[in-house]
Amino acid sequence: MRRLALSSLVFLLVLAASPAALAWSALGHRLVGALAERHLTPAAKAEVARLLAGEPDPDLDGVAYWADALRDNDPPRFKQTSRWHYVNYASGTQCAFDPAKDCPDGNCVIAAIEAQRRILADRSQPREARRDALKFLVHFIGDIHQPLHASNRADQGGNKFQISLRTDLEPEAYARKHYVDGVMGTNLHSVWDYYVLGSRGLKLQQYADHLDRQPWPPLPAEAASTPEAWAGESCRLIDARQLYPAQHRMDYAYLNAMRPLAEQRVRQAAWRLASLLNETLAK
């Protein structure tokens, strides 16, 4: 009875006190960066190295989580940029982008990618501005490929869809208080951020090697190449692949079923990131 009561308590916990879910966990974002770096041209790779010189981990996977880490490392800047991580379409629409309604003042991931690419491409900009633009791009291109970061549902990309998840995967530090007797009180967005990829149990380089053994590129060359199109893909996947479970309780079966899609989106993000950087940083 005590175990049942504790599990019910976990499920009913209000998670507002926890940090709002962002996009892929550090593992997911670093996978995007690590895979993309393997497919840079020599010119792009040299410019990336020049821009990231002096960073604690001066490669794409090392800076991939920087934009989320601003929440703790630079709260004012995170507050200024927090709306750049996602796009919320009007509820019930067919994933059609309306900039005036969905991206007021350019505050959405679609506009952020376009703006940061312009800064990166402009060699008259200060090195620090171009460096940060590069770090934002690595992160935001990962964000836009996480389906729940481009949603047309009225639940903040699954943040308000509560989930009771039975899992052996330990939660991230901030969420451990919601993990009781192997049951995690969380939400659908966080399930996609952390548990779908993390539950495979591979370290970064092992996981990158595994994904890179699959055919490259992961999309045909004529695939849509604009951030607006990438967001539309994510939005349509929510219903097409039935990301929302019929019940609010789940276990490893859901994680295993959704992992191939999550890995596909990571690979597609990496390909598009590499393509964007190869074009933008070409000599």
HELIX and SHEET records of a PDB file:
HELIX    1   1 ARG A    2  LEU A   12  1                                  11    
HELIX    2   2 LEU A   15  ALA A   17  5                                   3    
HELIX    3   3 ALA A   26  GLU A   37  1                                  12    
HELIX    4   4 PRO A   42  LEU A   52  1                                  11    
HELIX    5   5 LEU A   60  VAL A   63  1                                   4    
HELIX    6   6 TRP A   66  ASN A   73  1                                   8    
HELIX    7   7 PRO A   75  THR A   81  1                                   7    
HELIX    8   8 SER A   82  HIS A   85  5                                   4    
HELIX    9   9 PRO A   99  ASP A  102  1                                   4    
HELIX   10  10 PRO A  104  GLY A  106  5                                   3    
HELIX   11  11 VAL A  109  ALA A  121  1                                  13    
HELIX   12  12 ARG A  127  ILE A  144  1                                  18    
HELIX   13  13 PRO A  147  HIS A  149  5                                   3    
HELIX   14  14 ALA A  173  HIS A  178  5                                   6    
HELIX   15  15 LEU A  188  SER A  190  1                                   3    
HELIX   16  16 VAL A  191  TYR A  195  3                                   5    
HELIX   17  17 VAL A  196  GLY A  198  1                                   3    
HELIX   18  18 LEU A  204  ASP A  212  1                                   9    
HELIX   19  19 PRO A  227  ALA A  240  1                                  14    
HELIX   20  20 TYR A  252  THR A  280  1                                  29    
SHEET    1   A 2 VAL A  87  ASN A  88  0                                        
SHEET    2   A 2 ALA A 150  SER A 151  1                                        
SHEET    1   B 4 TYR A 179  VAL A 180  0                                        
SHEET    2   B 4 VAL A 183  ASN A 187 -1                                        
SHEET    3   B 4 GLN A 162  ARG A 166 -1                                        
SHEET    4   B 4 ARG A 249  MET A 250  1                                        
END                                                                             
